[in-house]
Amino acid sequence: MKLYRMEEANLRLNQDAEQFAAWAESVYDKQIEQTAKQITRTAKERPVILISGPSGSAKTSTALRLEQLLDNWGLETHTISMDNYFKGNAEEGTPVDEDGNLDLESPQRLDITLLNQHLYQIARCEPVEIPSFDFSAQRRIESATPLHRRPGELVILEGIHALNPDVTGKSADFSTGIYVSVRTRVMDSSGALLHPEKIRLLRRLLRDSLYRGQSFLNTITRLKSVSRGENLYIMPHKHRAQLSIDTFLPYELAVYRDELLIGLEELGRSRLAQYGVTDVLDFLRQSSAFPKEAVPPHSILREFIGEAGL
């Protein structure tokens, strides 16, 4: 696990913020390039790429960046999201946790039979119809997207359960696994640490508000359930990945600072303490700010803060 000091981030932001951001992006870009090179070495035998990682890890953006680079190298690549295979909350057999609440992190939320069928069809270059899921309504949509992998092409499947053999079956025989997450902790001047789980929470607060109609409080309330799901369903399978990518960008707290502080301070420290997340407020207060508008259009941070101009 890497460690990055808040003092260093603030110093570099105050000296030359744009240069610091460009450097941070270049470190991530290098990981993407190295990973893509590894994929090309086994592309013929392993045409399917499985990308897993906990919520807020930038799996979607990472998958798309890999797709773009592989396309540029002449390897036609398609990306699909495992989220499209979710079953609606009202469907029979929807899993519940020990408290009787919907277990939104369970792999049983997926239409595993259909997903497995599609993976094997994709590996055999047979056409499939990718389903759709509406997160706001928490139900399937009656529409599908056709996908037909040709010989020599690649398909990336990204989702939190992509490395779970109970979900993706024996796809390990024809796939490469990649584990994507925040693998860096931030330390402030007092020695306090901000865990990767909390950095991913900051990302989800913005993303879920922007794209999924969730309030900050709703996202924070679900942290316990999300963490439980990660420990039960994701972490036990990360060793199955052949490759890994750390998606932490040292300037990202500065990007989130102003927007998140408004909402978190409205909730109040006592409310945040109930959920054990006062540390995110403390670290944001200590961070310098970086304007959202200056984040590069291609940055993975756009997955959480929205496209340029929004």
C-alpha positions in Angstrom: 0.0 0.0 0.0 1.4 3.4 -1.0 1.4 6.5 1.1 1.0 10.1 -0.1 1.4 13.1 2.2 -1.2 15.9 2.2 1.6 18.5 2.8 3.3 17.5 -0.4 0.1 17.7 -2.4 -0.7 21.1 -1.1 2.8 22.3 -1.7 2.8 21.2 -5.3 -0.8 22.5 -5.8 0.3 25.9 -4.6 3.5 26.0 -6.7 2.0 24.9 -10.0 -1.3 23.2 -9.8 -1.7 22.4 -13.5 1.8 20.8 -13.7 1.0 18.7 -10.6 -2.2 17.5 -12.1 -0.5 16.7 -15.4 2.1 14.7 -13.5 -0.5 12.7 -11.6 -2.4 11.9 -14.8 0.9 10.7 -16.4 1.5 8.3 -13.6 -1.9 6.7 -14.2 -1.4 6.8 -18.0 1.8 4.8 -17.6 0.0 2.1 -15.7 -2.6 1.9 -18.5 0.1 1.5 -21.1 1.9 -1.2 -19.1 -1.3 -3.1 -18.6 -2.3 -2.8 -22.2 1.1 -4.2 -23.3 0.5 -7.2 -21.0 -2.9 -7.8 -22.5 -1.5 -7.8 -26.1 0.9 -10.6 -25.2 -1.9 -13.0 -24.5 -4.7 -11.5 -26.6 -5.0 -14.5 -28.9 -5.5 -17.0 -26.1 -7.3 -14.7 -23.7 -9.6 -12.4 -25.7 -11.8 -11.5 -22.7 -10.5 -9.0 -20.1 -12.2 -9.1 -16.6 -11.9 -5.9 -14.6 -12.9 -6.0 -10.9 -12.6 -3.8 -7.9 -14.7 -2.2 -5.2 -17.2 0.6 -5.8 -15.7 3.9 -6.6 -12.5 2.5 -8.1 -12.9 4.0 -11.6 -13.4 0.6 -13.2 -15.5 2.0 -16.0 -13.0 4.8 -16.9 -10.1 2.4 -16.7 -11.8 -0.1 -19.0 -12.6 2.7 -21.5 -9.0 4.0 -21.4 -7.7 0.5 -22.0 -10.2 0.1 -24.9 -9.1 3.3 -26.4 -5.4 2.5 -26.2 -5.8 -1.0 -27.5 -7.9 0.3 -30.4 -5.2 2.8 -31.2 -2.7 -0.1 -31.3 -4.9 -2.0 -33.9 -6.6 -4.4 -31.5 -10.3 -3.7 -31.8 -11.8 -3.8 -28.3 -15.3 -3.6 -26.9 -16.3 -2.7 -23.3 -19.4 -3.9 -21.5 -20.5 -3.2 -17.9 -21.6 -6.0 -15.6 -24.1 -3.6 -14.2 -26.2 -4.2 -17.3 -26.8 -7.7 -16.0 -28.4 -6.7 -12.7 -31.9 -8.0 -11.9 -34.5 -5.5 -10.7 -35.1 -5.0 -7.0 -38.7 -6.2 -7.4 -37.7 -9.5 -9.2 -38.1 -12.8 -7.4 -35.1 -14.0 -5.6 -33.6 -10.6 -4.9 -31.0 -11.2 -2.0 -31.4 -9.7 1.4 -28.7 -9.2 4.1 -28.8 -10.4 7.8 -30.9 -7.4 8.7 -33.5 -8.2 6.1 -32.5 -5.3 3.8 -31.9 -5.6 0.1 -28.3 -6.8 -0.3 -27.3 -4.5 -3.2 -23.7 -5.8 -3.2 -24.5 -9.5 -3.6 -23.5 -11.3 -6.8 -27.0 -12.9 -6.6 -28.4 -9.5 -7.9 -26.9 -10.5 -11.2 -28.5 -12.6 -13.9 -25.6 -15.0 -13.6 -27.0 -17.6 -16.1 -27.3 -15.0 -18.9 -23.9 -13.4 -18.1 -22.2 -16.8 -18.3 -24.0 -17.7 -21.5 -22.9 -14.4 -23.0 -19.2 -14.8 -21.9 -19.0 -18.2 -23.6 -20.7 -16.9 -26.7 -18.3 -13.9 -26.8 -15.3 -16.2 -26.5 -16.6 -18.2 -29.4 -17.2 -15.1 -31.5 -21.0 -15.6 -31.4 -23.3 -12.5 -31.4 -25.0 -11.5 -28.2 -27.6 -8.9 -27.0 -26.3 -6.9 -24.0 -29.2 -6.0 -21.6 -29.7 -2.6 -19.9 -30.3 -1.6 -16.3 -31.8 1.7 -15.0 -30.0 2.6 -11.7 -32.5 5.3 -10.8 -35.5 3.0 -11.1 -33.5 -0.1 -10.0 -35.0 -2.2 -12.8 -34.1 -3.7 -16.1 -34.9 -1.8 -19.3 -36.5 -3.5 -22.3 -33.7 -2.7 -24.6 -30.5 -4.4 -25.7 -27.2 -3.5 -27.4 -25.9 -6.0 -30.0 -22.3 -7.1 -29.7 -20.4 -9.4 -32.0 -16.7 -10.0 -31.3 -14.8 -10.9 -34.4 -11.6 -13.1 -34.4 -8.7 -11.1 -33.2 -10.9 -8.6 -31.2 -11.1 -8.2 -27.5 -13.9 -7.7 -25.0 -13.6 -6.0 -21.6 -16.1 -6.8 -18.9 -16.0 -4.5 -15.9 -17.8 -5.0 -12.7 -17.4 -5.6 -9.0 -17.9 -9.4 -9.4 -15.8 -9.9 -12.5 -13.2 -12.0 -10.7 -15.7 -14.1 -8.8 -15.8 -17.6 -10.4 -19.3 -18.1 -9.0 -20.3 -15.3 -11.4 -18.1 -15.6 -14.4 -17.7 -19.4 -14.3 -14.7 -20.9 -16.1 -14.0 -17.8 -18.0 -10.5 -17.8 -16.4 -9.6 -20.2 -19.2 -9.9 -17.5 -21.8 -9.6 -14.3 -19.9 -7.1 -11.9 -18.2 -8.1 -10.6 -14.8 -7.3 -7.0 -13.6 -7.9 -5.7 -10.1 -8.5 -2.0 -10.1 -8.8 0.1 -6.9 -7.4 3.0 -4.9 -4.2 1.5 -3.4 -2.8 4.6 -1.7 -3.4 6.2 1.7 -3.2 9.9 2.4 -1.4 11.1 5.5 -1.9 14.6 7.0 0.6 16.6 9.1 -0.6 14.9 12.4 0.0 11.5 11.0 -3.7 10.7 10.6 -4.4 8.4 7.6 -7.2 8.6 5.1 -7.9 5.0 4.0 -8.6 4.1 0.3 -12.1 3.1 1.3 -12.8 6.8 2.3 -11.2 8.1 -0.9 -13.6 5.9 -2.8 -16.4 7.2 -0.7 -15.6 10.8 -1.7 -15.8 9.7 -5.3 -19.1 7.9 -4.8 -20.6 10.9 -3.0 -20.2 13.0 -6.2 -21.0 10.2 -8.7 -24.1 9.0 -6.9 -25.4 12.5 -6.6 -24.7 13.4 -10.2 -25.8 10.2 -11.9 -27.9 8.1 -9.5 -30.1 10.6 -7.8 -28.7 9.9 -4.3 -28.2 12.4 -1.6 -24.8 12.6 0.3 -26.6 11.2 3.4 -28.0 8.2 1.4 -24.5 7.3 0.1 -22.9 7.6 3.5 -25.7 5.6 5.1 -24.9 2.8 2.6 -21.2 2.7 3.4 -21.6 -0.1 6.0 -23.4 -2.3 3.5 -21.0 -1.5 0.7 -18.0 -2.3 2.9 -19.6 -5.5 4.0 -20.2 -6.5 0.4 -16.6 -5.7 -0.5 -15.2 -7.9 2.3 -17.6 -10.8 1.4 -17.8 -10.7 -2.3 -14.8 -8.8 -3.8 -11.7 -9.0 -1.6 -11.6 -12.8 -1.5 -11.2 -13.0 -5.2 -8.7 -10.2 -6.0 -5.8 -12.7 -5.9 -7.3 -14.1 -9.1 -6.1 -11.0 -11.0 -3.0 -11.3 -13.0 -2.6 -7.5 -13.2 -3.5 -4.5 -11.0 -3.9 -0.7 -11.3 -3.9 1.9 -8.6 -6.4 4.6 -9.6 -5.5 7.2 -6.9 -4.6 10.6 -8.3 -2.7 12.8 -5.8 -4.6 15.9 -6.7 -8.1 14.4 -6.6 -9.0 15.5 -3.0 -8.3 19.1 -4.2 -10.8 18.6 -7.0 -13.5 17.3 -4.7 -12.9 19.8 -1.9 -15.2 22.7 -2.6 -18.2 20.8 -3.8 -18.1 18.1 -1.1 -17.4 20.5 1.8 -20.7 22.3 1.1 -22.8 19.2 1.4 -20.8 17.5 4.2 -20.8 20.6 6.4 -24.5 20.9 5.9 -24.9 17.4 7.3 -22.7 18.4 10.3 -19.9 16.8 12.2 -22.2 15.0 14.6 -24.1 13.3 11.8 -20.9 12.3 10.1 -19.6 10.8 13.3 -22.6 8.5 13.5 -21.2 6.8 10.4 -17.5 7.1 11.2 -16.7 9.4 8.4 -15.6 12.7 10.1 -12.1 12.0 8.7 -13.2 12.8 5.2 -14.4 16.2 6.4 -11.1 16.8 8.2 -9.0 15.9 5.1 -11.0 18.0 2.7 -10.7 21.0 5.0 -6.9 20.6 5.0 -6.6 20.2 1.2 -6.0 23.1 -1.2 -8.5 23.4 -4.0 -8.2 22.6 -7.7 -10.9 23.9 -10.1 -13.1 21.1 -11.5 -13.1 22.9 -14.9 -9.3 22.4 -15.2 -9.5 18.6 -14.8 -8.5 17.1 -18.2 -11.5 15.8 -20.2 -9.9 12.3 -20.4 -9.2 12.1 -16.7 -10.7 9.2 -14.8 -12.0 11.8 -12.3 -14.6 12.7 -14.9 -16.4 9.5 -14.0 -17.2 11.1 -10.6 -17.3 14.8 -11.3 -19.0 14.8 -14.6 -18.0 15.8 -18.1 -16.3 19.1 -18.8 -18.9 21.8 -19.0 -21.5 20.1 -16.9 
